């Protein structure tokens, strides 16, 4: 049994009261089409957000983290037996970049699992990967190869983190790391959020389908996707 367009819109209106947690709602990951209008569920949600884009973009609250965003112990080491697949992939990409230099299109990976909370009560996750190319610092929202989460979820999660983090403090906290490889003016650095998903994964396939509202929403949020390919047991980054 599917959901109607009206049902999905009611879900959107209710969840929109808290824009910081909008991306976490279960209906963001609904796959399939509405029972009445035969639209992708994510297209109905993306359409809703496009028509309320100013409220959405200005309604996500920044968390003023007191501690440094750069935390000790991020050395890329992990237990191979761990079942936290996404974190392991993130650390593998971090280690690859540290060993071989900047990655194509996105620059050097400077951190993984970057915390956003200031205290335990804050509603915020962690940045999967953080990259820098000398001009742009990217919040990369990683999804593992077999992830069933929608591209919409990926886009909204990354954008929420972009709005949650204090850009000036983020750049300052990683200054020592950035200065090792780059000459830059902190005031000129842009911070962006980008989906970072696997080529031929579910999210990649969604992007090849007719989803005009999703594409429009991504343009409005300046959320350009980058795709990961595995080649000779290494990761490379490509555009769609």
C-alpha positions as CSV (number, residue, x, y, z in Angstrom):
1,X,0.0,0.0,0.0
2,X,1.4,3.4,-1.0
3,X,1.0,6.9,0.3
4,X,-0.9,9.7,-1.4
5,X,0.6,13.0,-2.3
6,X,-1.4,14.7,0.4
7,X,-0.1,12.3,3.0
8,X,3.5,13.1,2.0
9,X,2.9,16.8,2.1
10,X,1.3,16.6,5.5
11,X,4.5,14.8,6.7
12,X,6.6,17.6,5.2
13,X,4.5,20.3,6.9
14,X,4.8,18.6,10.3
15,X,8.5,18.0,10.1
16,X,9.2,21.5,8.7
17,X,8.7,22.9,12.2
18,X,12.2,21.7,13.1
19,X,14.4,22.3,10.1
20,X,17.5,21.0,11.8
21,X,16.1,17.5,12.0
22,X,14.0,17.5,8.8
23,X,16.6,15.4,7.0
24,X,16.2,12.6,9.7
25,X,12.6,11.9,9.1
26,X,11.7,8.4,7.9
27,X,9.7,9.6,4.9
28,X,12.8,11.3,3.4
29,X,14.0,7.7,2.6
30,X,10.7,6.5,1.1
31,X,11.2,4.9,-2.3
32,X,8.6,4.4,-4.9
33,X,5.7,6.6,-6.1
34,X,2.5,8.1,-4.6
35,X,-0.6,6.0,-5.0
36,X,-2.6,8.7,-6.6
37,X,-0.4,11.0,-8.7
38,X,2.4,8.4,-9.4
39,X,5.1,10.8,-8.4
40,X,8.3,9.8,-6.7
41,X,7.9,10.4,-3.0
42,X,11.2,12.3,-3.0
43,X,10.0,14.5,-5.8
44,X,7.0,15.6,-3.8
45,X,9.3,16.4,-0.8
46,X,11.8,18.2,-3.1
47,X,9.0,20.2,-4.6
48,X,7.8,21.2,-1.2
49,X,11.3,22.4,-0.2
50,X,11.8,24.3,-3.5
51,X,8.6,26.3,-2.7
52,X,9.8,26.9,0.8
53,X,13.5,27.3,0.1
54,X,14.1,30.6,1.9
55,X,12.5,29.3,5.1
56,X,14.5,26.2,4.8
57,X,17.8,27.8,4.2
58,X,17.4,30.4,7.0
59,X,15.7,28.0,9.4
60,X,18.6,25.7,10.3
61,X,20.3,26.9,13.4
62,X,24.1,27.1,13.7
63,X,25.6,25.3,16.8
64,X,28.4,27.3,18.3
65,X,30.8,24.5,19.3
66,X,33.1,25.6,22.1
67,X,35.7,22.8,21.6
68,X,37.8,22.7,18.4
69,X,36.4,21.0,15.4
70,X,39.8,19.4,15.0
71,X,39.9,16.5,17.5
72,X,42.8,14.4,18.6
73,X,43.2,10.8,17.6
74,X,42.0,11.1,14.0
75,X,44.9,9.1,12.6
76,X,43.1,6.8,10.2
77,X,43.5,3.7,12.3
78,X,40.5,1.3,12.8
79,X,39.6,-2.2,13.7
80,X,39.2,-4.1,10.4
81,X,36.6,-6.3,12.1
82,X,34.4,-3.2,12.8
83,X,30.9,-3.3,11.2
84,X,30.8,0.4,10.8
85,X,31.3,0.2,7.1
86,X,30.9,3.9,6.2
87,X,33.4,5.0,8.8
88,X,35.9,2.5,7.6
89,X,35.5,3.7,4.0
90,X,35.9,7.3,5.2
91,X,39.1,6.5,6.9
92,X,40.4,4.6,3.9
93,X,39.8,7.6,1.7
94,X,41.4,9.9,4.4
95,X,44.5,7.6,4.5
96,X,44.7,7.4,0.7
97,X,44.7,11.2,0.4
98,X,47.3,11.6,3.1
99,X,49.5,9.0,1.4
100,X,49.2,10.2,-2.2
101,X,48.0,13.8,-2.0
102,X,44.9,15.6,-3.1
103,X,42.1,13.7,-4.8
104,X,40.7,14.6,-8.1
105,X,38.1,17.4,-8.0
106,X,37.8,17.7,-4.2
107,X,41.4,18.3,-3.0
108,X,43.0,16.8,0.1
109,X,41.0,15.0,2.7
110,X,41.8,16.8,6.0
111,X,39.5,15.0,8.5
112,X,36.8,12.5,9.0
113,X,34.0,12.2,11.5
114,X,34.3,15.9,12.4
115,X,32.1,16.6,15.4
116,X,29.4,19.3,15.3
117,X,27.9,19.1,18.8
118,X,28.9,21.5,21.5
119,X,27.2,19.4,24.2
120,X,25.5,16.0,24.5
121,X,22.0,17.6,24.1
122,X,22.7,19.1,20.7
123,X,20.8,17.5,17.7
124,X,23.7,17.1,15.3
125,X,25.8,14.4,13.7
126,X,29.3,14.3,12.4
127,X,30.8,15.4,9.1
128,X,31.8,12.2,7.2
129,X,34.7,13.7,5.4
130,X,36.2,17.2,5.2
131,X,38.3,18.2,2.2
132,X,40.2,21.4,1.0
133,X,41.6,22.3,-2.4
134,X,43.1,25.7,-1.5
135,X,39.8,27.6,-2.2
136,X,36.9,25.5,-1.1
137,X,36.4,23.5,2.0
138,X,33.9,20.7,1.3
139,X,31.6,18.9,3.8
140,X,31.3,15.5,2.0
141,X,28.3,13.4,2.9
142,X,29.4,9.9,2.3
143,X,27.2,6.9,1.6
144,X,28.5,3.3,1.4
145,X,28.2,1.4,-1.9
146,X,25.1,-0.5,-0.9
147,X,23.3,2.3,1.0
148,X,19.6,2.4,0.4
149,X,19.2,6.0,1.6
150,X,17.9,8.4,-1.0
151,X,19.9,11.1,-2.7
152,X,17.5,13.5,-1.1
153,X,18.5,12.4,2.3
154,X,22.2,12.7,1.4
155,X,21.6,16.3,0.1
156,X,19.6,17.4,3.1
157,X,22.0,15.9,5.6
158,X,25.0,17.5,4.1
159,X,23.3,20.9,3.8
160,X,22.1,20.7,7.4
161,X,25.7,20.2,8.5
162,X,26.8,23.1,6.3
163,X,24.4,25.4,8.1
164,X,25.0,23.9,11.5
165,X,28.8,24.4,11.5
166,X,30.4,27.7,12.2
167,X,32.4,28.3,8.9
168,X,34.9,30.8,10.3
169,X,35.8,28.6,13.3
170,X,36.0,25.5,11.2
171,X,38.6,27.1,8.9
172,X,40.5,28.5,11.9
173,X,40.5,25.2,13.8
174,X,42.1,23.4,10.8
175,X,44.5,26.3,9.9
176,X,47.7,24.4,11.0
177,X,46.7,21.4,8.8
178,X,45.8,23.6,5.8
179,X,48.9,25.7,5.9
180,X,51.1,22.6,5.4
181,X,49.9,22.3,1.8
182,X,48.2,25.5,0.8
183,X,48.7,29.2,0.6
184,X,45.3,30.8,1.1
185,X,43.4,33.8,2.6
186,X,40.9,32.5,5.2
187,X,38.5,35.2,4.2
188,X,38.3,33.9,0.7
189,X,37.6,30.3,1.6
190,X,34.2,29.0,0.7
191,X,32.5,26.2,2.6
192,X,30.2,23.9,0.6
193,X,28.4,20.6,1.2
194,X,28.4,17.9,-1.4
195,X,26.9,14.4,-1.7
196,X,29.8,11.9,-1.9
197,X,28.4,8.6,-3.1
198,X,29.4,5.6,-5.1
199,X,29.2,5.4,-8.9
200,X,26.4,3.0,-9.8
201,X,24.9,3.1,-6.3
202,X,21.3,3.8,-5.6
203,X,21.9,7.6,-5.3
204,X,23.8,7.6,-8.6
205,X,20.9,5.8,-10.3
206,X,18.4,8.3,-9.0
207,X,20.3,11.1,-10.6
208,X,19.8,9.5,-14.0
209,X,16.0,9.4,-13.6
210,X,13.5,12.1,-14.4
211,X,13.6,14.0,-11.1
212,X,13.4,17.7,-11.9
213,X,12.5,18.9,-8.4
214,X,15.4,17.0,-6.9
215,X,17.8,18.5,-9.5
216,X,16.3,22.0,-8.9
217,X,16.6,21.7,-5.1
218,X,20.3,20.6,-5.4
219,X,20.9,23.7,-7.6
220,X,19.2,25.9,-5.1
221,X,21.4,24.5,-2.3
222,X,24.5,24.5,-4.4
223,X,24.8,20.8,-3.7
224,X,26.9,19.3,-6.5
225,X,27.4,15.5,-6.2
226,X,30.8,13.7,-6.5
227,X,31.0,10.0,-7.2
228,X,33.5,7.5,-5.9
229,X,34.9,4.7,-8.1
230,X,37.0,1.8,-6.9
231,X,40.0,1.2,-9.1
232,X,42.9,-1.2,-8.3
233,X,41.8,-1.2,-4.6
234,X,41.9,2.6,-4.5
235,X,39.3,5.2,-4.7
236,X,39.0,7.9,-7.4
237,X,36.6,10.7,-7.6
238,X,34.6,11.6,-10.8
239,X,31.7,13.9,-11.7
240,X,28.4,12.7,-12.9
